[in-house]
Amino acid sequence: MKVIKLLIPLLALWLMSSCKKQETPAPTTTPINQASRGKTTGFVQKGPYLNGSTITLTELNDTYTPTGLMFNSEILNHTGAFNIKHIPLASSYVELKGQGFYFNEISGGVSSAQLTLSALANIDNATDINVNVLSTLEKRRVEYLIDQGTSFDNAKKQAQLEVLKVFGFDNSETLSSETLNITNNTEGDAILLAISVILQSYRSVGELSELIANMSDDLYKDGKLDSESLGSQLINGSQYLNLAQIKANIENRYKDLGQNINVPNFEKYVQQFVNNTTYKITESITYPIRGDHGSNLLSPDVTTVSSGKYSIKVVLPKSVGFKVKVAGSDANTWAFSADIAQNNGWTYTQFDTQGFHRFFTATKDGELDMYISVRPGTLSLEIYEGNQNTPTSTKVITIN
């Protein structure tokens, strides 16, 4: 009986001890980067990406490789804005990747296919991170520099400066690609838009994607664009860009979205690139001295002709727009063959009986020719290269 009385208190002590152990809370894991548990916002821009485009955030570890932790979201509206909330990351470094359709500032319409752009960023430095063509071009170079022992921040700065030099922009201000926005008004924002315009030019989405990938591959080891062919691709189309129309396209796009913006002065940087680049022009609009129907009236060498049959001929690089206004001194100065024009890639307007003229617009690339007959008088040709709204050149031909 004494034994039983002794065991009862011991049993009670054991039960109390067990209960205390069960009440002890299990340890929790707290993310290293407290700020990363909030949200990451920004814009995906070529032109602005469209509502429904996807944005993916991938966590990178201390060797800047994916940890396997990913967060997917969608673009919120047609301005390309995104907002990824409540991100439980253990690292400060992320890769952002945007994929979708975008507004093409050159054509003034929506892209015909989807484009993928990416960015590497330190979210301790900023929770607002933009994804654009600069952040995409620098990405592989940043990764290479990190592999060679350069710190993340220094690799970003070096790669950014090297990419700018490719376009002839030796900007002393250190720019962070992920802070730039084509709707803001800093010099950096203007440079971003200029590079975006130069890259897009008259290219399809597939051609643009290939160009960006090839440039990234060329740049990543030494930070220089060694390929002469890629350099030529940059200048070939840029020389014919209609900068005033591009600006109007962007302003009208945002106005349609209910926003009035001041487009940064990108024009001066595009013009600076066109005027100062050392890249060789390998494709340009040309006007042969002769066509299928005789001397080419578009040729700069042809200024005086006799009554008879002639050609209007132009050779166009891929996707570069072209039109010409043909005006006579009276209604009988000139005539053309509608069938030959249509079969050779031309469309035309109704004959203006006041100005005695028509506009002819190219509908294809390569060689375009058409038949024209002239009688004594004068013939005025206004030439519009690259979809310009004002003539890029004008010539008057005397017809004897």
Secondary structure, DSSP 8 states (H G I E B T S, - for coil): -HHHHHHHHHHHHHHHHHHHHHHS-------S-GGGGSEEEEEBBTTBB-TT-EEEEEEE-TTSSEEEEEEEEE--STT-EEEEE----S-SEEEEEEEE-BEETTTTEE-SS-EEEEEEEETTT-SB--B-HHHHHHHHHHHHHHHTT--HHHHHHHHHHHHHHHTT---SS---GGG--TTS-SHHHHHHHHHHHHHHTT--HHHHHHHHHHHHHHHTTTSS---HHHHHHHHHHHTT--HHHHHHHHHHHHHHTT--------HHHHHHHHHH--S------B--SEETTEEBTTSTT--EE-SEEEEEEEEE-TT--EEEEEEESSTTSEEE-HHHHHHTTEEE---BTTTTEEEEEE-SSEEEEEEEEE-SEEEEEEEEETT-SS-SEEEEEEE-
